[in-house]
Amino acid sequence: MDHTHLPIQVISLCGADGQIKPLRFRFEDEAHGLHTVNILEVLDVRNVMYVGIEAFRFLCRGAEDGESHVFELNYAVRSHRWSLLKKVY
């Protein structure tokens, strides 16, 4: 499955300092099955500007179907949309 810029649903936490921390996300595959990933650890967060669009990139270790993987998530500030950029095996 190609996870490039796949729209996802995210449960996140906003701290008193304004920092966002993803806790869990889910996405729909080609067969319309839902997959839920619990974020175990946020490894890195970067503020990026791409063609004038501000976003935050989260490199996270998460558990999907009992296996640990690294995921790269993107949060677009202006549109408030989350997407899965890639899944590292």
Backbone torsions as a table, in degrees:
resi	resn	phi	psi	omega
1	MET	NA	133.7	177.8
2	ASP	-87.1	115.7	-177.3
3	HIS	-95.7	9.3	-174.3
4	THR	-63.8	117.5	178.2
5	HIS	52.9	39.2	178.2
6	LEU	-77.4	124.3	177.2
7	PRO	-62.8	138.4	-178.2
8	ILE	-134.5	159.0	172.2
9	GLN	-99.2	134.8	-174.4
10	VAL	-130.8	138.2	166.6
11	ILE	-102.8	123.3	-177.4
12	SER	-134.2	167.9	-179.8
13	LEU	-119.4	131.6	174.3
14	CYS	-107.1	120.5	-179.6
15	GLY	-79.3	169.2	178.4
16	ALA	-61.8	-23.2	179.2
17	ASP	-88.6	1.5	178.0
18	GLY	90.4	-2.6	179.8
19	GLN	-73.6	140.2	179.3
20	ILE	-102.2	136.7	177.8
21	LYS	-132.4	114.0	177.0
22	PRO	-70.3	138.0	-179.5
23	LEU	-109.7	-36.9	-176.3
24	ARG	-158.5	146.4	173.5
25	PHE	-143.0	160.8	176.3
26	ARG	-141.8	154.4	-179.8
27	PHE	-144.0	162.1	-179.1
28	GLU	-107.1	131.8	178.7
29	ASP	-88.7	-177.8	-177.4
30	GLU	-60.8	-30.8	-179.9
31	ALA	-87.2	10.9	179.3
32	HIS	66.0	23.8	173.3
33	GLY	-86.9	142.3	179.2
34	LEU	-93.2	134.7	177.9
35	HIS	-119.3	129.0	179.7
36	THR	-110.4	134.5	179.8
37	VAL	-122.1	123.1	174.9
38	ASN	-91.2	125.0	179.4
39	ILE	-76.3	121.8	179.1
40	LEU	-90.7	-33.2	-175.9
41	GLU	-161.2	136.3	172.3
42	VAL	-92.5	114.4	-175.2
43	LEU	-84.2	-34.3	-177.8
44	ASP	-159.7	146.4	175.7
45	VAL	-132.3	131.9	178.5
46	ARG	-132.7	138.9	173.1
47	ASN	-90.7	121.5	-177.0
48	VAL	-124.8	150.2	173.2
49	MET	-119.3	123.0	178.9
50	TYR	-130.0	114.4	-177.5
51	VAL	51.5	43.2	177.8
52	GLY	79.0	5.0	-179.6
53	ILE	-104.2	119.9	178.9
54	GLU	-81.7	135.2	179.7
55	ALA	-148.5	162.8	172.3
56	PHE	-115.3	133.2	176.4
57	ARG	-107.1	127.4	-179.2
58	PHE	-114.6	124.1	172.2
59	LEU	-100.4	116.3	-171.5
60	CYS	-128.4	146.8	169.4
61	ARG	-100.0	127.5	-177.1
62	GLY	-139.0	162.0	-179.7
63	ALA	-107.4	124.2	176.8
64	GLU	-129.5	122.1	-179.2
65	ASP	54.4	39.1	177.0
66	GLY	79.2	0.6	179.8
67	GLU	-113.8	143.6	179.4
68	SER	-91.1	132.9	177.9
69	HIS	-137.4	165.0	173.8
70	VAL	-106.6	132.7	-177.4
71	PHE	-123.8	146.6	172.6
72	GLU	-112.2	117.3	-178.4
73	LEU	-108.6	151.3	178.6
74	ASN	-126.3	133.5	174.7
75	TYR	-119.6	114.0	178.2
76	ALA	-85.2	118.3	-172.7
77	VAL	-63.5	-51.5	-174.2
78	ARG	-64.9	-42.7	-177.4
79	SER	-90.0	-9.6	-178.8
80	HIS	58.3	37.6	-178.6
81	ARG	-113.2	141.0	176.3
82	TRP	-103.6	147.4	173.4
83	SER	-146.8	152.5	175.3
84	LEU	-93.0	115.1	-178.6
85	LEU	-80.6	-45.7	177.9
86	LYS	-163.6	159.0	176.5
87	LYS	-118.1	124.0	-179.8
88	VAL	-97.3	128.2	-177.3
89	TYR	-89.7	NA	NA
